[in-house]
Amino acid sequence: MSATKPRKPPVKPAPPAAILRISSRNYSSWSLRGFLIARLSGLPFRVITVSPDDPSTRAELLNNASSILLPCLEHDGAELWDTIAIAEYLNERFPEARMMPEDRIARARCRAISGEMHAGFHALRSSLPFNLRASIPSFTVWSAARGDLDRIFSLWRDCLAQWGGPWLFGDRPTIADAMYAPVIMRARTYHVALDETCEAYARTIEAWPDLREWIAAALDEPEPRITELELDAEF
């Protein structure tokens, strides 16, 4: 009778290769952008939510931070807290993920409109706070924020017309789609009317599995104890 061979211990799965630190899933548009960009790269990563009691987190959620420190990606010795830097780093490390369009002109436009979202549209951000749980049908969009929205919708229409949709640069999402996805969610929160072209794009974004996963987690997220985030009568 042959001796029983000893069982090999079960192989434990390797831990994710990276960490993405975020603030709030419900209130942080920048954390959403970082998450979508990281997912585009295909890099396995673990999400860690930084406590709202952290001063930098509180400042970011209240739009009082001079520099946005979250999301922050930690990978292979790198620590990156700027969303564009995260995008460029992951695009460089994982070119096979095709996070940017292959066409030279499309790639240049993708960088340009992503940079514009990163650096601009301050009236939109301050007037229409990011809040996935809220629904405010009677909200008045004042002229400065309306100007930002008109500019964004024009960018979308131009890209969709030139590269055929359903994403901004063709048949797959890119960094630009990750950068503008939170605008769609703001439009839904404040019931902003979209024309036919922008509405079709909005539905493409809303069907994005990674975005749907984020929203589901946001709805289950404990409410941070920051009373200033509560929408009051002025909204």
Long-range contacts (C-beta under 8 A, 24 or more apart in sequence): 15-46, 16-44, 16-45, 16-46, 17-43, 17-44, 17-45, 17-75, 17-76, 18-43, 18-44, 18-45, 18-46, 18-73, 18-74, 18-75, 18-76, 19-45, 19-46, 19-47, 19-48, 19-73, 19-74, 19-75, 20-45, 20-46, 20-47, 20-48, 20-71, 20-72, 20-73, 20-74, 21-47, 21-48, 21-49, 21-50, 21-70, 21-71, 21-72, 21-73, 21-74, 22-47, 22-48, 22-49, 22-50, 22-70, 22-71, 23-49, 23-50, 23-52, 23-57, 23-60, 23-61, 23-70, 23-71, 24-49, 24-52, 24-57, 24-61, 24-218, 24-221, 24-224, 25-49, 25-132, 25-214, 25-217, 25-218, 25-221, 26-131, 26-132, 26-133, 26-218, 26-219, 26-221, 26-223, 27-61, 27-129, 27-130, 27-131, 27-224, 27-229, 28-60, 28-61, 28-70, 28-71, 28-130, 29-125, 29-130, 29-182, 29-185, 29-186, 30-60, 30-68, 30-70, 30-71, 30-83, 31-70, 31-71, 32-130, 32-181, 32-182, 32-185, 32-211, 32-214, 33-71, 33-83, 33-178, 33-179, 33-181, 33-182, 34-70, 34-71, 34-73, 34-83, 34-86, 35-71, 35-210, 35-214, 36-173, 36-177, 36-178, 36-181, 36-208, 36-210, 36-211, 36-214, 37-83, 37-86, 37-87, 37-90, 37-99, 37-175, 37-178, 38-73, 38-86, 38-90, 39-210, 40-90, 40-97, 40-99, 40-173, 40-174, 40-175, 40-178, 41-90, 41-91, 41-93, 41-94, 41-97, 41-99, 42-94, 42-96, 42-97, 43-75, 43-90, 43-93, 43-94, 45-73, 45-75, 49-221, 52-224, 52-225, 52-226, 53-225, 58-226, 61-224, 61-226, 61-229, 62-226, 62-228, 62-229, 63-125, 63-126, 63-129, 83-118, 83-179, 84-114, 84-115, 84-118, 87-114, 87-175, 87-178, 87-179, 91-175, 98-172, 98-174, 99-174, 99-175, 100-174, 100-175, 101-163, 101-169, 101-170, 101-174, 106-162, 106-163, 106-169, 106-170, 109-159, 109-169, 110-168, 110-169, 110-174, 110-175, 110-176, 113-155, 113-159, 113-168, 113-176, 113-179, 113-180, 114-175, 114-176, 114-179, 116-155, 117-152, 117-176, 117-179, 117-180, 117-183, 118-179, 120-148, 121-148, 121-151, 121-152, 122-148, 123-147, 123-148, 124-148, 124-149, 124-152, 124-183, 124-186, 128-186, 128-189, 128-190, 129-229, 129-231, 130-182, 130-185, 130-186, 130-189, 131-189, 131-229, 131-231, 132-185, 132-189, 132-215, 132-218, 132-219, 133-218, 133-219, 134-189, 134-231, 135-188, 135-189, 135-191, 136-189, 136-190, 136-191, 136-231, 136-235, 137-191, 138-191, 139-190, 139-191, 139-235, 141-190, 141-192, 149-183, 149-187, 149-192, 152-180, 152-183, 153-194, 153-195, 153-198, 156-180, 156-197, 156-198, 156-201, 157-195, 157-197, 157-198, 160-197, 160-201, 161-197, 165-200, 165-201, 165-204, 166-200, 166-201, 166-204, 167-201, 167-204, 168-201, 173-208, 177-205, 177-208, 180-205, 181-205, 181-208, 181-211, 185-215
